[in-house]
Amino acid sequence: EIVLPAGGLIVWLSMYLGFRVAARKSEELFAMAGLSTRPLVRARPYDDTEGFLVDSSAAMDGQLLPLSRSGLFRDDLLVPRFVLDELQGMADAGDERGRRARRGLETLELLKHEAPNRVYVLDDELPEVAEVDAKLVALARRLQLRLLTNDINLAKVAEIQGVPTVIPRRLAADLVPGVLA
């Protein structure tokens, strides 16, 4: 008669201790499974017509600022923190790419203060994905945003995965008249 309550107590204690250990080690358990503990939470919902996820190549290109100032990009520009980190890493170099990365950081700063659209920095991280381009495509898919990039290969990969892309350099070239007087 004492076996059933004792067994129930042992099961309850083991479940409680298992819960405590799992709660304490949740980040490690999720990391072992290749998942993130940080949910992608947005202050308001986005759809694919409300914003652009900005790639480092689009920020470094000189076309983004004039196109935004002209009003072609009226939607929000969202820059992931890992893209800013990539730009900062490139800007620390003293070569041509470093100069372009510094110009990209300056462009984002100017856009934040002068352009008609809003610029946000996203702190969302995808630890299950290592490469920056793959993170961009995965984040754009999760947030249902368009990808703003000048990297043709990234644009092709994103389009294959169902992420709409906009290429500022191609857009600027299409706006130049074919024949000048």
Secondary structure by P-SEA (a helix, b strand, c coil): caaaaaaaaaaaaaaaaaaaaaaaaaaaaaaaacccccccccccccccccccccccccccccaaaaaaaacccccbbbbcaaaaaaaaaaaacccaaaaaaaaaaaaaaaaaccccbbbbbbcccccccccaaaaaaaaaaaabbbbbcccaaaaaaaaaacbbbbbaaaaaaaacccccc
